[in-house]
């Protein structure tokens, strides 16, 4: 057996449940962070990844058969703000890179941490360390200088049993003792729904207090299919503030079959296939995405949204709501979330017919915009231009974002455009209060007529864009507009 010195790098009280452990994680979030670490460092290939969450009266333990850690990796893993990504690449795109998750999670759950690990790159070596942060709280000045890890041969009687590689993290002297196996299973099933659906993993919860075992499985939320808005089809893109690259908002929103006024409603928001915010209900006035305050009337609202472009908060409890990317998401999703929440209110009032009409209108708008978008795919083979670039004779180009339908204050304006010189994007809003739109609405929102006014709006806005922004004379602009009209109506 050999020993290695452990350097914690920070002050004593920081390394306690009252320091790092007070950063806002609830116990289910803490457990999910530890499971996420196991998924990050699973073995690549066909081997099934096995993760066990074991709860007892006096301890919580997470055991996996992942790649494990060497002595250096274990020392990095225990340091604050150090991640092991430089030493070995993660097998998943991770939701944060602060090197804080494991530490915060462990200290959220308890005071004493025991880590045992076997690296896939070593033979018959198990590295372990014990960190009892209660000694920091009690003012033991000498403890920090006497924290050592051990390296020993495998012992099948300990946590990792006959695993040739993997990691065990055991938390004792618990701050939460009321956890149950079934509540942990339900939480992990929600959080890791994408992984459980597509990856070769087993997450088992073992409740020794009640002698129960649970296998986490993918559970579908029952929705009213006719109300589903597929965000993928809306082509909603967010621009990264630093790189200026575009990333698409993906997912869907809908009404659930059953309202859940007790709180289990809202948006599940993911980053890189891992949930960051569960049942998001925060209204826009407080920085969230919801257009109405939490209320029983809107408790059918549900959605699953991928926001890979949005940065998480520092300690990975939620997204950074102050970021430019998040604020763009707010703006892009406002109209669609508002319609779903309005439909939920109508269902609450038993006006299901009105609610269905609201959603049908959204679907018709979406199909009209998609029809135009499909006809505007120019398939330009130029690495310096997007595939859908509309290229002018002088080489300048722009892209046309699928129009959105929205109320504008001026009822005499049938549509308006906005052109971004930074992204070369033409955005178009069709005014649902205008006489042109109302005429179509009075005819039952005939879809052919919706396509007609959508194409009309695009060609009109391109005409004015060419004259206002690109300096074209009216005659030249009309020729280009007419060419576009032919393409749209072909």
N, C-alpha and C positions, 0 to 999 in steps of 0.2 A: 504493500500500500504506500502511496505517496500523497503528499499534501501540496496545495497551491493556495497562495494568498489571494483574498478577495478584496478588491478596492471599490468602495461604494461611491466615491467622488463627491458626495454631498453631505450636508449637515445631518446630525443624528435625528432630530425631530421630523425632518422631511421624510425620513424612511419609516413612517408609521401610518396606521389608518387615519390618524388626525392630520397627516401631511398629504402625501401622495394619494392616500385612500379617501380623501375628502374632496376629490375633484369632480364629483357629481355622477358617478356611475351607480345605477341600481344593481342589485345582485345578479339579476338575469343578464343585464348588459355585461357585467364583469365576467360571468361564465361564458357568454358568447365570444368575448374577446379572447379568452384562453382557447376556446374551440377554434376560433379563427386562426390563431397562431399555429395550431396543429394542422389545419388545412393548408396554411401558407407553406409549411415545411414537410408536406407529405412526400412519400417516395414516388418519383416519376415512373410511369410505365403502367403495367397491367395489375400491379399489386393492389389489392383492396385496402383502402385507408380505413383503419379502425380507431375510433375515438370513444373512450369510456369516461363518463362523468359519474363519479361515485360520491354519494352523500351519506354521511353517518351523523350520529349525534354530536361528535366532537371534531369532525373533519370533512373537507371537500377535496376530492382528488380528480385530476384530469390526466388520463393516460392515453398515449397514442403510439402507433408504430411507424412514426415518421422518420426523417433522416437523422434525428438526434443532434447532439452538439459535442464538439471537441472541448477540451479545457478552455481554449481561447474564446470559443464561441459562447460558452457558458458564462465566462467572465464578462464578455460584452453584453450578454443578455441581461445580466443583473445590474449593469450600470444604467444610470439615467441618461436619456437622450442619445443612446447609442443603439443602432440597429445592426443586424448581421448581414444586411443585403450586400455589403461590399465583400464579405468573406464567402458568400454563397448566394446564388440567385434564388429568389422566391419563386415557387411554382405557380403563384397567382399574382395578378396585379393587385397590390395591396391598397387598402382604403386610406392609409396614412403611413408616413415614414418618420414619425417623431421618436420612435424607440421608447415610447412611454406605455403602450397598451398593456403588456404583461405585468409590469410593476404596479400600475394603477389598479388593474383588475385584482391582483393578488391581495393588495392592501385594502381594497374595498371589502374583501370577504373575511379577512382575519389578520392576526398579528404574527403568526409563525408560518414560515414558508420553507418547505423542503423540496429540492429539485434533484431528481435523478435522471441521468441521460446517457444513452449509448449512441455513439456516432456511427453512421453507416460506413465511414471512411477509416474506422479503427477496428481492431480485433480484440475481443475479450477485455475491453476497458469500459468501466462505468464511472462517470464523474458525478459527484454529488456535493451539495452544500446545504446547510441549514442556516436560515436567517431568522432570529427571534427578535423582532422589533420591539417587543415589550421591554427588553433591556434598555433600549434607547429612551423609552417613555419613563422608565424608572431611574434614569440618570446614571446608568453604569458607564463610567467614562472609559474603562479599559476594554469594553466589549468590541468596539470597532477595530482595535489593533489585533484582535485574536479571532477574527473570522477567517477560517480556512476551509477550503474544499478538499475532498478526498478523491483519489483515483484508485479503484480496486478492480479485481476480476469480477466477472458476472456472478450474481447470486440469484438463483431462480426463486428463492424464498422471498425476495423483496418485490417491490411494486411492478417492475418490468418483467418479472417472471422469465419466460423463455424467449422473449423478444431479442433478436440480434441487434436491433436498433430501435430507437424511440425515446420518448421523454415522459416522465411523470412529474406533475406539479401538485404537491399536497399542501393544503392550507389548514392550519389548526388555530386554536384560541380564537374561535369564530366571532365575527361581529353580527352575522346573520345566522340564526338557528332555526328559523321557521320555514325554510325552503322545503318543498316537496318534489318528489320525482316527477309527478304528472305536470306540475306547473313549469318545471324546468324543460320537460319534453315539449310542452306547448309553445314555450318561448323560442326554443331552438328550432322547432319546425317552422315557425314564422320567419325567423331571422335567416335561416339557411335554406329557404325554399328553393332558390335556384340551384344550389349545389346538390340538394337531395334529389332533384329532378333529373340532372344530367351527368352527375359524376359518380364514380365507383367508390362510394364511401358508406360507412356504417357509423352512425352516432347513436350510442346506447347510453341511457340514463339508468343507473343502478341505485335504488333507494334502499339502503340497508336498514334504515330506521323502520320501514314498513314492509321489508322483504318483498319489494316489487322491482320489476325491470321493464323498461320501455324502449322500444326502437323508434327513433325519429323517422317519420315518413312525410312525403309531400302531401299537404292537405289543400284542396282547392276551396276558395271562398265562392259560395254560390251567388251568382249575379243574374240580373235581368238582361239577357243577351241583347235585346233590342235597344238597350240604353248605352251600350258599350261604345266609347270613343277611342279608336286606335290612334295613339299619338304618333306612331311610326309613319302613318300615312299622311300626317299633316306637314311633314318636312320642317320641323322646328329646330333651328340651329342656334347654338350659343357660341360666341367668339371668345376664345381664351384671351384674357387681358394681357398676358405677356407674349405668348407665341403667335397670337392672332389667328390660330388655327380654329376651324369650325368643328363642333361636335354636336351630334344629334340627340335631342331628347327622345327617349324611347319609352314604351309602356302603354298603359291604358287607364281609363277611368270609367266608372259605371255606377249603377245603383245596385245595392245588394237586394236579394230576395226578401230578407228580413231586416227591419231596422234594429239598431243596437244602441239604444239611448244610454246604456251603462258605460259606454266609452270605447268599445271595440269597433270603431269605425274611423274613417279618415284615409290618409295616404301612406302606404308603405313606400319609402323612398330608398333606393339602392345606389350604391357606388361600386362599380366593378363586381356586380353580382352578389354583393353582400349588403344586407340592410343596414342603413345608418340611422334612419328615423322610422319608428313604428307608429302606426296610427297617428300620423301627423295631422293636427287639428288647429295649428296656430294661425290666427287670422293675419291678413296682410298688414294691418295697422301695427302689428307687433313683430313684423318681419317674416311672417310665414307665407304660405301659398293659398290659404283658404280665403274665399271672398266673403264669407259670413262667419260670425262668431259661433263657437260650439253651442249646439242646441239640439234637443231631441228631434226637431223638425228636419234637420239635415243628417240624421244618423243613419241613413241608407248610403251615404256617400262613401265610395271605396275606390282605391286605385293602386296600381303597382307601377312605379315610375323609376327609370334608370337615369341617374344624373352623374355620369362618369366624369363630367367636366367640372363639377363643383367641388371645391376643397372642403374637407371636414374641419370641424373645430379643433383646437389644439390638442385637447385630450380625447378627441374622437367620439365625443358624446354629441351627436348631431352634426349638421353642416354649419359652415361659417356663413351666417345669414347676412353678413356685411360685405361679402365678396361681390365683385362685379358680375361673375358668372351666375350667382344665385339671383341677383336682381334682374338679370336678363330672363332667367327662368320664370320669375314672378310675372314679368310683363307678357311673356309668350303664352303662359298657361292660364292667365287670368280669365279670358273669355270662356275657355272650355270648362274650367273648374266651376265658374259661375253658373253655367248652364246646367251642369250636373246637380249642383246644390239647389238650384231653383226647382229642378225636377223632383228632388227629394222632398222639398216643401210641399209640392203639389200632391205627392203620394201620401204624405202625412195627412193632408186635408181630404184624402180619398178621391182627389180629382185625378185619377190615373189617366184619363183620356187626355187631359191638358198636359200632363207630364210626358206622355208618349208623343204628343205633338211637338213639344219642345225638343225632344231627342231626335225625332224624325227630321226636324228642320236642320239640326246640326249635321245629321248624316247626309242630307241633300246638299248642304253647303260644301261639305267635305268632298262629295263625289264630283261636284261641279269644278272645284279647285283642282282635284286630282286629274280630271279630264284635261284641263288646260295644261297642267304640269307635264302630263305624258306627251302632249303634242309639242312641248317646248324643250324636249331633250334633243339637243343638236349633235351629241356624240362627237365633240371636237377632239381630235387626236393631237393634243398639244399639252405637254407636261406643265406648261406655264399657265394654262387656263382650265377652269372647271369643265366637266363634260357638257354641262348645259349652258355654256357661254353663248350669248348672242353677239356675234362678231360683226362689226361694221366694216365698210370698205377700206377705211384708213387704218385698220388693225385694232382700234379701240374696241372694248367689249364690256358687257355687263350681264348679270344673271337676273332672272325674274323669279322672285319668291312667289309660291302659290298664294293667291289673294285670300284675305280673311274677310268675313262678314261681321260688321260691327256698327253699333249706333254712333253717329256723328252729330254734333250739335246743330250744324247747318243742314236743314232738311232740303235745301235747294242744291246741295252738292251730292251728286249720285255716287261719286267715288273720288278718292284722292290718292296721291302717291308720295312716297318718301324715298330718296336716293342716298345711299351711303357711299361716299367716295372712298372710305377705308376698305370696304368689302366689295365694292362695285355691285351692290345688290339693289334692285328695284323692288320695293315693297308696296303693295296695293291694298287699300281698305275699301270695301264696297259698303256704302251707307244703307243700313237696313231701315232707316227712317225716311229715305228719299222716295219721291213719287215713282221713280223707275222700279225700285225694289217692291214698293207697296203694290204696284200693279201686278207684279208676278205673284206676290203673296196672296192677293185677292183671287187669283186663279188656281189656288191650291198648291202653290209652289211647284208648278210644273217643272220637272227636271230639265226638259229641253230648253225652256225659257231661262232657267238658272244658268245653264251652260252658255246660252246666248249672251246674257248680260255680263257674265264673267269674261268671256272673250272680248266683248265690247269694251269693258273696263280696261283690260290689259292693253288692247290696241290704242285706246285713247291715251292712257298714261305713258306708253312708249312714245307716242307722237309728241306730247308735251315735254317728256324727258329729253328727247333729241334736240328740241328747240331751246329748252331752258338750260340744260346742263352741258350739251355737246356742241352747241353753236350751229346747228343745222338750220338752213332756210326752210320755210314752210313746204315748198315744192319737193325738196329732197327728202324731208321728213315724211311727207305723205307717201312717197314711193316705198319707203321702208315699212311704214305702217301697213300699207296695202299688202306687201309681201307677207307680213306677219299675219294679217287677217286671213289670207289664203291658207296659210299653214294651220291656223287655229280651226278653221271651218272645213278643212279638207275631209 
